[in-house]
Amino acid sequence: MMRPIRGLAALFAALVFLAGAASAFAQAKPAAVPATASKTQAQAPVFLTSCGQSPGAARVNVFLRKLGVDYDLKDTGTVKDMAAKPYKTLIIVTGSSLKGMGGAGVSIEDELSRATALIAEAKKRGMTVVGAHVEGMERRAKNAAPGDNSDEMSIDAVCPKANFLIVRKDGDEDGRFTTLGKKSNIPVVFFEKSLELNDVLKGVFGK
């Protein structure tokens, strides 16, 4: 006679466990996904370049290719290059590299002038301008050689003129991009790990 009682007790215990698990599941927060508000939408084709010849543009290039976005990477792209195609979006990755600029035979002044001209032309054409800082604090003046503020100059030349910004969160340790976004009323989309850039771009281009 004891076996049915034990069976009922086991069944009751199992039901209690399942009810608790269901409650915990319902209350659990979903995994964090980089937010991309509707106002951070962009369209292809994309003109991708950098301001400072840092490797950041190559990183964005990898994810755009993976997502199948129509784009062209132009390391030293000019307004003339932009005329070759009906581009809808200009992405400029900020951050300077002395090695990169040396290899391209340009100076930070050249890069600032080029970026300024590209942004002016993009706005004239009604293109969306995206400022991207995807390498964190390693591409900020905090880690630059004494007296070298070219990274910050690159940010200043691009980000305040962008329609929205894409920023790796650790590059905002000092609140640089948060403050800039609030001051200029520019949406800032943050991501934490480099691989999350894929999710951000996926949302931005509606993939």
Phi, psi and omega per residue, in radians:
M1 nan -0.301 -3.078
M2 -1.388 -0.422 -3.068
R3 -1.083 -0.783 3.105
P4 -1.051 -0.652 -3.135
I5 -1.115 -0.778 3.121
R6 -1.083 -0.690 3.132
G7 -1.085 -0.744 3.128
L8 -1.154 -0.661 3.127
A9 -1.130 -0.726 3.134
A10 -1.149 -0.693 3.127
L11 -1.133 -0.729 3.125
F12 -1.087 -0.746 -3.141
A13 -1.107 -0.689 3.138
A14 -1.148 -0.693 3.129
L15 -1.138 -0.706 3.105
V16 -1.091 -0.746 3.139
F17 -1.094 -0.787 -3.120
L18 -1.139 -0.647 3.123
A19 -1.141 -0.721 3.110
G20 -1.143 -0.716 3.132
A21 -1.128 -0.713 3.134
A22 -1.109 -0.703 3.131
S23 -1.124 -0.750 3.137
A24 -1.119 -0.685 3.141
F25 -1.128 -0.717 -3.118
A26 -1.147 -0.569 -3.096
Q27 -1.533 -0.208 -3.094
A28 -1.182 2.456 3.111
K29 -1.419 2.465 3.132
P30 -1.181 2.740 3.119
A31 -1.067 2.485 -3.112
A32 -1.165 2.278 3.091
V33 -2.190 2.342 -3.139
P34 -0.908 2.232 -3.105
A35 -1.372 2.379 3.042
T36 -2.318 1.697 -3.122
A37 -1.170 2.791 -3.092
S38 -1.030 -0.514 -3.118
K39 -1.353 0.001 3.067
T40 -1.832 0.398 3.113
Q41 -1.387 2.577 3.110
A42 -2.464 2.855 -3.109
Q43 -2.173 2.677 3.024
A44 -1.580 2.814 0.039
P45 -1.321 2.729 -3.039
V46 -2.004 2.380 3.016
F47 -1.775 1.939 -3.075
L48 -1.897 2.261 3.103
T49 -2.668 -3.092 3.114
S50 -2.205 2.920 2.985
C51 -2.158 1.617 -3.097
G52 2.188 -0.053 3.070
Q53 1.024 0.627 3.050
S54 -1.419 2.888 3.141
P55 -1.233 -0.111 -3.077
G56 -0.984 -0.678 -3.131
A57 -1.100 -0.589 3.115
A58 -1.167 -0.585 3.103
R59 -1.164 -0.798 3.116
V60 -1.085 -0.682 3.122
N61 -0.964 -0.755 -3.116
V62 -1.055 -0.788 -3.084
F63 -1.302 -0.626 3.087
L64 -1.103 -0.714 3.112
R65 -1.129 -0.742 -3.141
K66 -1.075 -0.640 -3.108
L67 -1.449 -0.139 3.136
G68 1.315 0.461 3.104
V69 -1.383 2.382 3.099
D70 -1.296 1.993 -3.091
Y71 -2.649 2.872 3.017
D72 -2.339 2.229 3.065
L73 -1.611 2.093 3.131
K74 -2.153 1.714 -3.075
D75 -0.973 -0.738 3.124
T76 -2.121 0.642 -3.090
G77 -1.015 2.514 -3.115
T78 -2.107 3.071 3.083
V79 -1.025 -0.638 3.110
K80 -1.082 -0.725 3.109
D81 -1.110 -0.626 -3.113
M82 -1.146 -0.422 -3.106
A83 -1.330 -0.163 -3.062
A84 -1.319 -0.195 -3.034
K85 -2.710 2.652 3.126
P86 -1.369 1.156 -3.107
Y87 -1.096 2.498 3.119
K88 -1.871 -0.388 -3.077
T89 -2.394 2.412 3.036
L90 -1.977 2.103 3.051
I91 -1.929 2.112 3.068
I92 -2.023 2.071 3.133
V93 -1.566 2.149 -3.076
T94 -1.580 2.807 -3.120
G95 2.036 2.295 -3.066
S96 -1.824 2.672 3.065
S97 -2.337 2.042 3.138
L98 -1.066 -0.651 3.116
K99 -1.153 -0.770 3.141
G100 -1.127 -0.752 3.139
M101 -1.187 -0.641 3.105
G102 -1.102 -0.736 3.140
G103 -1.159 -0.552 3.140
A104 -1.525 -0.137 3.135
G105 1.226 0.617 -3.134
V106 -2.263 2.849 3.092
S107 -1.924 2.970 3.110
I108 -1.108 -0.583 3.096
E109 -1.102 -0.706 3.080
D110 -1.066 -0.756 -3.111
E111 -1.148 -0.721 3.124
L112 -1.120 -0.735 3.131
S113 -1.128 -0.747 -3.124
R114 -1.129 -0.796 -3.139
A115 -1.106 -0.718 3.133
T116 -1.071 -0.744 -3.141
A117 -1.170 -0.701 3.130
L118 -1.117 -0.761 -3.136
I119 -1.125 -0.748 3.129
A120 -1.062 -0.749 3.141
E121 -1.189 -0.696 3.136
A122 -1.085 -0.758 3.130
K123 -1.155 -0.633 3.106
K124 -1.094 -0.598 -3.117
R125 -1.540 -0.058 -3.130
G126 1.352 0.389 3.133
M127 -1.385 2.729 3.019
T128 -1.452 2.279 3.139
V129 -1.865 2.141 -3.135
V130 -2.002 2.174 3.028
G131 -1.695 2.257 -3.101
A132 -2.195 2.337 3.041
H133 -2.234 1.728 -2.900
V134 -1.975 0.153 -3.090
E135 -1.994 0.144 3.080
G136 1.191 -2.780 -3.065
M137 -1.198 -0.292 3.102
E138 -1.135 -0.339 3.130
R139 -1.963 0.677 3.093
R140 -2.247 2.818 -3.102
A141 -1.048 -0.350 3.130
K142 -0.980 -0.603 -3.116
N143 -1.907 0.206 -3.130
A144 -1.462 2.905 3.087
A145 -1.143 2.645 3.140
P146 -0.909 2.251 3.105
G147 1.523 -0.145 -3.126
D148 -1.643 1.868 3.116
N149 -1.993 0.429 -3.086
S150 -1.114 -0.550 3.084
D151 -1.069 -0.808 -3.134
E152 -1.180 -0.609 3.092
M153 -1.100 -0.669 3.109
S154 -1.112 -0.785 3.123
I155 -1.078 -0.805 -3.125
D156 -1.084 -0.573 -3.083
A157 -1.311 -0.465 -3.006
V158 -1.921 -0.939 -2.913
C159 -1.072 -0.722 3.138
P160 -1.155 -0.266 -3.103
K161 -1.780 0.002 -3.072
A162 -1.439 2.746 3.037
N163 -1.351 -0.570 2.994
F164 -2.798 2.880 -3.058
L165 -2.108 2.546 3.011
I166 -2.073 2.080 -2.979
V167 -2.368 2.300 2.994
R168 -1.249 2.240 -2.923
K169 -0.982 -0.650 -3.108
D170 -1.229 -0.190 3.040
G171 -1.401 -0.071 -3.124
D172 -1.953 0.457 -3.113
E173 -0.957 -0.607 -3.125
D174 -1.669 0.127 3.130
G175 1.325 0.261 -3.074
R176 -0.966 -0.881 -3.063
F177 -1.396 -0.582 3.077
T178 -1.075 -0.818 3.130
T179 -1.119 -0.760 -3.141
L180 -1.078 -0.749 -3.135
G181 -1.088 -0.773 3.140
K182 -1.174 -0.743 -3.114
K183 -1.119 -0.709 -3.085
S184 -1.771 0.094 -3.139
N185 0.984 0.839 -3.133
I186 -1.991 2.167 3.094
P187 -1.083 2.442 3.100
V188 -2.131 2.144 3.087
V189 -1.779 2.034 -3.133
F190 -1.721 2.586 2.971
F191 -2.407 2.696 -3.037
E192 -1.702 -0.914 -3.115
K193 -1.806 2.611 -3.075
S194 -0.945 -0.666 -3.126
L195 -1.149 -0.397 3.125
E196 -1.225 -0.267 3.086
L197 -1.043 -0.535 3.098
N198 -1.062 -0.784 -3.140
D199 -1.162 -0.668 3.122
V200 -1.097 -0.872 -3.127
L201 -1.152 -0.578 3.095
K202 -1.071 -0.753 3.113
G203 -1.214 -0.732 -3.110
V204 -1.061 -0.695 -3.102
F205 -1.775 0.217 3.038
G206 1.068 0.643 -3.121
K207 -1.560 nan nan
